[in-house]
Every structure is written in structure tokens, then in C-alpha cells.
């Protein structure tokens, strides 16, 4: 099932969020890095029920401290909204991920978002994909929380998430173990 079919059919990724074991070995375990720096929490804590209910997939939320967003995995950008607020990547590691900047930021119609990639691009983990203006998002009345969801995967094991708290862009945020 593809990214959009999965997104609209409400299929969920693995619901298992075991206590975080030691950091994974990126050479042997499929993983995703934090796309932004900030304070990480479980996706169930966000103020948007569509995300909090995990209807679109399981994942994390990060209240960003800066507006640079990088690719959480190497792969192909399968979906990129022209407004810059959301994108989907099919990773070479077997994980399809959606990254969504802010709640209802689609209403900003791209104001405050600068794209550095395009739909169809092949990207490398850690590559800058977009920049967003946190102050502008807040001034427009929106929450800049950035959500990263596993919408589909072919990985064995359970989805494991980085512990709640501070996270730096590029830190391992989720993995399968």
C-alpha cells in the first residue's frame, strides 16, 4: 500500500513503544533521525486529534527551537506540499515517513516556508529540505510543533522512540528493534 493510500485508509504503524533501549546501530537497524532540534514528545500529546490518535501513523512530535528541517532518512520525496508544511519520504531503509510542520499551517499558504527540495528528489539523511520561520508561524496563531509519523514500513520488530525531552536535529529519533 502506498503513502497516500496508507494515509487516507488510516492504517497505523506498529503501536509498540517499548522503553528506549540503547541507541540503534544505524548500519544494522532501520532508523529515522530527528528532522528538527527541540523538545521531543510522543505523537499522542499533540493538540491535533488526527495526529494524536495515530490515525495516520505512529510517531513523535518535536516543539522546534529552530526552523531548519532535514531529511529523517535517505530516500525519495514522494509527496511535498507546495506550501512547504508537509512532505513524505519513502526511505531506502523500508520506512515511509511523513513530516508535518505545525498544526493547521497549511492555512499560511507557504508564507514563512522556504523549500530546498522538490517532489521526486532523491535525498540523503540529514540533507536540508526546508526552512520555516517559527516566529511567523506563532504570530499567525499556529502551533509550530513538528510531527514525524511512520506511515508504512517493511521492518521487522517494534517501533522504538527516543525518550521525551531535548533532541538535536540528526539524533536518532525512532528505530525498529
N, C-alpha and C positions, 0 to 999 in steps of 0.2 A: 504494500500500500504506500503511495507516495506522500510527500509532505502535505500538500493541500488536502488530499483525501483523508489523511490521518487527522489533520487539524479540524476539518469540518465533520468528521464522523465521531469525534470525541473519544478516540482511542487513547488510552493512557500508557505511559511508560511504566516500567516497574515501580511499584509503590513502596518498595522496601528501602527504608532509610536507616540502616543499621548504624550503630555508633561508629564514628570515623576511625578506621584503623590507620596505621602508618601510611604516609603518602605513597601513592602507587608508583610503580616503575613505569615511566612513560614508554619504555621500549617493549613492555610486555602487556600492559593493561590499557584498554581504551579509556581515554580521559578527555576532559574539557577544561580549559583554563578560564579563569575569571576574565571576562571581557572588559571590565572596568575596575577601578580601585574604589573601595568604600567599605561599608558595613554590610556583611552578608547575613541573610536570614533564609529560612525555608520559604518556599513559594506560598505556602498556606497562610502566611502572615500579611500578604499584600491586601490593599483596600479595594481590589477589583475581584469580584466573585468568580469571573470566568477564569482568572489565573489561580486564585486561592483554592478553588475547588479541584484543581488539577484536571479540568475538563479537556484542556489542550495538551497536557503532559505534565510530568513531574519535573521539578527543578528548584532553582534558587532565585532569590531577589537580592539585589545589591543597591543600597542607597549610595549613589556615587559621590565621590569627593572631587572628581574632575571629569571633564567631558570628552575624554578620548576613549573610543571603543575599538577593541582589537578582535580579530578572529579567534574564537574559542577553540578552533580545531582547523586543521588543514582540510581543504575540500573545495567544493564548488558552491557558489552562491546561487541557489535555486530560486529564491524569491527575495526581492528587495523593493520595498515600497518607495515610490518616488519622493515621498515626504521624508524619508530617511529614518523614520521612527522604528521600523521593524525589518528584520531580514531572516532568511532561512538558509542554512548551510547543510549540505549532505557531505558529511566528513568521510575521509578516506579510512577512518577508523571504525566505520559501521554505525556511526551515530548521526542522526539528523536532528539538528538543533534549531530552535527559534530564539532570537534575541529581540526583545521589545523594550525600547527606551520610553519610560514614562507611562502614566495612565491617562488615556484619552488625548495623548499628544498628537494623534493624527489630526486633531482639530487645528493644530498650529500650521498645517499645510506646508510643512518643510521649513518654516521660519525658525531659525536657530539651529538648523541641522546642516552640516556640510559633508557630502559623500566623498569618499576616496576610493570607492569601488563601484562596480556595476553588476547587475544581474548577469549571470553566466560566467563571471570571472572565476578563475581558479585562484584560491588564496592559501596562504601559509599561516599556520598557527602563530599568533602574535602580531600579524600584519594589521596596521591601522586601517579600519574600514570606514569609520565616520567620526566626526566630532560633533558635539552638541553643547549648547550653552545652558548650563544648569540654571543660572540666574534668570535667563529669559524664560525658561520653562516655568520656573516658580512664579515669576512676575505675571505670566499669562494665567496663573491659577491652577497649574497642573503639578502633579507629583512626578519627580524625575526618576523614581525607583526603576531600576533596570532589571528585567526578568530574563532568565535563560532557562528554556524548557527543552527537555529531551522529548521530541515528538514521535520518534521512531528509532529503533536500534536493532541490530542483529548480534548484540554482545551477550556472551554467557555471564551468568552471575547477577548480582543485585546492584542497583544504583546506590552509590555511596556519595554523601555530600560533605564538603568541608564544614567544619564546625562553625556555628554562628559567631559573628564578631568581625574584626577587621580582616580585610583581604586586599592584597595588592593585585593590580592588573598583571596577569601572567601566572599567578599562583594556580596550582591545581585546585579546581573548584568542585568537580564531580568526576567519578570514575566508576567502572564496573569491577567488582571483586567477587 
